[in-house]
Amino acid sequence: MTEPARILVVGGGYVGMYTALRLQRQLRAELRSGAAEIVVVTPEPYMTYQPFLPEAAAGSISPRHVVVPLRRVLDRCRILIGEVGAVDHAKRTATLTTLATEEEGTGPVELTYDELVIAPGSVSRTLPVPGLAEHGIGFKTVEEAIGLRNHVIEQMDIASSTRDPAIRDAALTFVFVGGGYAGVEALAELEDMARYTARYYHNIKPGDLRWILVEATDRILPEVGEKMGRYAVRELRARNVDVRLGTRLDSCEDRIAVLSDGTRLPTRTVVWTAGVKPAPLLAATDLPRNERGRLRCTARLSVEGVEHAWAAGDAAAVPDVTSGEPGGECAPNAQHAVRQARVLAENITASLRGQPLKEYAHAYAGSVASLGLHKGVAHVYGRKLKGYPAWFMHRAYHLSRVPTFNRKARVLAEWTLSGLFKREIVSLGSLEHPRAEFELAASPPPGDDDKPSS
């Protein structure tokens, strides 16, 4: 008996999940007969729909509805929860660790493959800012989004109960670094939530909360165009958000955010959303990369100069054949990632069956961004929208793109209920340390060790 052709998909994000999903549909006969096998290696057993993270942080969507369970969706694939640490494509092997290898203490294991789809996504791009590692908060995962929501409400609790004006001011000052989608949408949604929550505190008014957006360039939300970006700045400033353009965060040591314009802001909250960079795994492969660390790819989504290796999304530098400019590349965003995954799966299927491959070509359709409840900006197919129409388009677009009918129905139901009932304003910070109370109860009080037992 011949071994099945093993397709190894590294990563369970947009590209990884959508590629595996389409492959299991197109290779149904091969999978059933045992001629092919799809293996997905991912650190988490779910795919996170990141555009919904700001709404999850604001409490408009439950965290479990922002993620898609891979085992349910990819029911014909083999799912391995673990991380690939290195790839030797010349030998067709990937070195990975799983929860089992850690328990066994045997070290990493090698997994052979015939076709490789490398889609580990990206990680936060940080700078050597003093104090950032100790005090900064990221906003890239559902855990970080919910942790930030809990943190904001806890800061309001601190401000409400302290008698120290300095502690109160620091607790009610929130600094967001980065004027892209993640930073602007997260700040806008959380500011909306906190302003609503303030009505339930006897000694906190919405005007007591201070929100600062720090952006190193001279504009925010560049994807929606300059005009809509300026509108977004005006909208945020009208809500008393302090938007600092052309400004950097120089330090956040000792809970003091120091900006490049000399401003010093005592704060207990610094949210870092200043861009992303390719996953470190790419540097641990023998595949060609460009100067930005992304894999060099062809328009057919194969890795340049290498056979049986494919990539898309954040990890791949894919030529943009629709731009008409030499050397142009597709932007590393979700819009391209989902469409690239479809072509990628079709090309792998065609390659296995000896059929011709096709190039990825998709003109950029535009962008939508939420600025909080009933507020937004959009630049779609040349049309510019703002306010409620843009917010509605934002929701409609992402509802159509979130995977599975199950998630679409649940998100729509939550949006409907949130329009009928009041916001949830509960902090569940103890979820981050669920054993803390039990450990305290199980630990003997000081001095009890010497007492005789009865």
N, C-alpha and C positions, 0 to 999 in steps of 0.2 A: 504493500500500500504506500502511496506517495504521501508526503507530508502536505497539509493544507497550506496555501499561500497565506502567510500571516501579514496582515496590515496593522502596523503599530501606530496608534494615534496618541501623541504626547500632548496632554492638556484636555480639559473638559469645559473650556469656555465657549465663546461663540463659535469659533472655527472648529474646535475639536468636537463639540456636540453636534453641530449641524452637518459636518462632514461625515461623522459616524452614522448619523440618522439617515442621511441620503444613501450612504453606502449599503446599509443593511436593507434598504428598500430595493436598490438596484441589483444587489448581489444575492437576492433572496434564494435563487436556485443554487448558487454556489455554496452559500452558507448551509442550506438544507442538506446538500449532498456531502458536505465536509471538504469541499475543494478549496474553501477560503475560510479565514478566521479573522475577526476584527477584535483587537485588544486595545482598550482605552486606559491609559495610565493618567490619573489625575489626583491631586492632593486632597480634593474634597469630593464627596459623592453627589454633588449638585453643580448646576451651572447657574451663575448669578446674572440676572438681568440688570446690569448696572444703571441704566437710565431711571430705574425705579428706586434707587437707593435714597435720593433726597426725600421722596414721599414716604419711604419706610422710616426714615429718621424723624419726619414730622408726624408720624402716626397715622397717615392717610391710608397706608397699606400695611398689612401684617407682614413681618419678616419672612415667614414661611411661604408667602405668595410671591416673593421676589426671586425665589430660587426654584429651579426645575430639577427634580430627582432624576439622575442619570440612569439608574437601574430600571426605572419604570419606562423611560422614553427609549432607551437603547437596550431593549429586551433581547435582542439577538446578538449583542456584543458581550465580550468578557470585560468586566470592569475591575481594574486593580486600583485600590486606593493607596497611593504612594507617590514618590517623586523620582523622576529620572535625573540622575546626577551627571551623567556623561553619555555621549553617543559616539561610537566608532563606526561610522558608516562604511568605511572600507571593509570592515569585517561583518557588517550588518548586525551589530550588537548594541544594546542599550543597557547601561548599568543603572539599576534602580533599587530603592529601599521602600519597604512597605511596613505597615504596622506589625506584620508577622515577623519580618526580618529583625526588627528592633527587639521584639519579645524573645526571639530565638537566640539573639546575640551572634548570629552567623555572619553578619556584615552584608553589604550589598550583593545582589544577584544579577546575573546577566540574562538578558532576554533577547533571543534572536528574532529577526524579522525579514520579510521580503520587500515590503513597501513601507516607507516611513512618512508619516504626516507629523510635522513638528509645529505645534501651535501652543506653546506654553504661555502665551500672552505677554503681559508687561508687569512691571513693578513700579512703585512710586519713585520718581526721580528726585532725590534729595541733594542738598548742597551742604558743605561743611559749616553749617550755621551753629555757633555755640549754643548749647542747651536744647537743640532741636530733638536730638535722640532721646533726651530725658523727659521733655515736656510736650513734644509735638504729638498731634493726633492725625492719623491718616483717614482717608475717606475713599477706600477702594473696595472694601468687602462689606457684606451685610453685617458682620460682627462689628466692624468699625462704625457703621451707620447707626446701629442700635446703641452701641456704647456711647457715641456722641450725643444721641438723644437723652440717654440717662444722665450723662455728664452735665448737659445744659440745665436740665431740671434740678439736678442736685446743686448746681451753683446758685440757682434761685432759692433753694432751700437754705443754703449757707447764708446768702445775703439777707434773707428774711429773719434769720435767727441771731445773727451776729450783732454785737454792740460796737464793733470796731469799724469805723468808716472806711479805713484803708482796705480791709478784707472785703467789705461789701462792694466797694468800687471795683476791685480786682475780679470778684466773682461775677459781676454783671458786665464785664468787658470781654467781648468775643472777637478774636482776630482770625481772619481767614486769609491765607496766602495762596494766590493763584486766581486769575480772572477767567479761566476756561469754564467749560460746562460744569464740572464737578464743584468747583469753588462757588460759582455764582448761584447755581441751583440749590446747593446745600445751604448756603447762607440765607437765601431768600425763603426757603421752606422753613428753616429753623427759626428765622426771625418772625415769620408769620405765627408759628406755633408758640413761641415764647411770648409774643405780644398778647395772644389769646390767653395763655396760661396766667399771665400777670393779673388778670381780673380776679383770680382766686387767692391772691396774696393780699393781706390787709395793708402791707407797708411797701409794696413794689408797684410802681406805675410803669407803663410801657416806655415812657420817656427816660426811665432810670437805666434801661438796658442800652449798652453801647456796642454797636456792631461796626467793625472795620474790615474793609476788603483791600488787600494790598496786592497790587499788580505791577510787575516790573516794566511792562511795555506801556504804550500810551492809549491802549484800548482794551476792552473786555469783550468776551464772546466774539472773537474774530471770524468764526464760522458763519455767523448770521449777517455779516457785512458791517461796514463802518457806520452807516446810518442807524441801523437797528442796535448796534453796540452803544452808540451815543444815547439812544432812547433808554436802553437798559440802565445806563449810568444815571440818567435823570430820574428814572423811576425809583431806583434804589436810594438816591439822595433825598427824594421826596419822602421816603420812609425813615429818614434820619440815619441812613447807613452812610458811614464815612468811607467814601471810595477814594483810595490813594493810588493814582496812576503814576507811572514812572518811578515807583518806589519799591525798595527791596527790604526784606527782613534781614537785619545784620546780626541780631542776637536775641535769644529768649532765655538767657540764664537767669536764675533766681526769680523766675516768674515775672520777668520784665521784658516785654517785647520792645526792642530798639530798632527803629526804622532808619533807612538810609537818609531820610530828611531830618534826622535828629530827634524825632519824636520818641518819647519813652512812655510805654503803656503798661502799667502794672496789670497783669491779667493771669487768670488761671486756665485760659483756653486759647491754644494756638492750633488751628487746623491747617494742615499742609496739603494743598492740592495743586502744587506747581508742576504739573506735567508727569509723564511716565517715561520709562526707558525699557528696552528689551529685557526679557528675563535673563538672569545670569546663566541659565543652561546653555544658551547659544554660544557662549565663549568656551564651553566644555564639549564642543563638537568639532569634527574635522570638516565642517561645511563652510563654504565661503561666505564672508560677511562684508558689508560695506562700512564706510567710515563711522556710521552711527550705531554699528553693532547689530544691524538687522541682516537677515539672510538675503543674499543676492538671488533674486528669482526671475524667471522668464514670465512672459505674459500668459503662458500656459500653467503657471503656478508650480512649475517644477523648479527645484533649486538649480541655479545656473551651473552648467558644466558637470552636473552629477546626475546619474540615473537612479531611479527608484526612490527619490527623496522629493518631498513636496512641502510647501509652506504657504501660509496666508495670514492675514490679520496683522496684529501688532509685531509679530516676529519677522515679517517678510517685507522686503522692499520690492514691490510689484510695479512694473512699468504701467503708467497710465496711458493707454493707447488712444484714449478719447481726448486728451489734452491738446494734442497737436504740437507739443513742445518736446524737443529732444531731452531725454534724461528725466522727464517728469515721472513722479511716482504717485501711486494711490495713497490717500491719507489713511493713517492707521486708526480708523474709526469703525464703529459697529455697522454702519451702513454698508461699507465695503466688505467687512469681515463676513457678514451673513451671505452676501451675494458671491463672494469668492469661494466660500465653503461649498456652495452648490456646484460651481464649475469645477472645483477641485475634486469633488467626489465623482463627477461625471468623467473627468479625465483619468482618474485612477481606474475606474471601471473600463474605460476605453483602452487603456494601456494593458490591462490584464487580458482583454479580449482581442488585442491586436488591431484595434480600430484607431482612426486618426483623432488627435486631440484638438481642442478648440481654445482660443484665447479668451481671457477675461476682459470684457469691455463694458464699462458702466459709467455713464456721465453722472457727475455729482448732482443729486437732486435738490440739495439744500439742507437747511438745518432748522430745528425748532428748539426752544429753550423755555423752561418754566421760570417765572419770577415769583412764585408763591401762588396761593389760591386765587384763581380767576385772573391771573396776570401772566404775560409771557411775551416773547418775541419770536418771529419766524421769518425765514427767507427761503421760500420753496418755489422751485421752477420760475425764478425771476420775480415772484410776487412777495411783497413785504407786508407782514401783518404784525399787529401789536395788540396788547391788552387781552380781552376775553377771547376774541377769535383765535389769536395765536396760542393761548392756553388750551383752548378746546382742541385745536389741531395737534398740539403736543400730546395730549392724552389720547386722541383718536389714533395717531400714528403709532405710538408705543403700545397701545392695546392691540393693534393689528400685528405688531412685530413680536410680542412676547410669545414664546413657544407654548404649544399645546392648548387645546380648547379648555382643558381643566383650569389652567392658570388664567386664561382670558375671562372665563366666567367668574372666577373667584375675585379677580381684581375689579371687574365691573360691578360685582355685588358690593364690594367694600366701598367703592366710590359712591354708589347709590346710597348706602347706609350712612356714610360720612356726611352726605348732603342733608340727611334727615335728622341726624342726631349730633350732639355736641362732640367736640374733639376729646380724645383720651389724653389726660395730662399726667399719667402715672409714670414714675421712674421705677424701673425694675433693675437697678444697678446690682442687686445681690445675685442676679443671674450670672454675672461675670465671675463671681467667687461662690459657687453654690455650696461648697463644703465648709465655708468659714464659720457658720453658726454651729454646725455639728462638731467641728474641731474644738471650738471654744467650750462647748458643753462637755466634750469628752476629756478635756484637759483638767487635771485636778487643780483646785485653787492653791495658791502659794502657801506652803506650810503644811498641806494635807499629807505629804509623803511620810511624815514622821508619826502620824496618828495611827494608833492600833486599830485594826479592823474589828468590828463587833461580831 
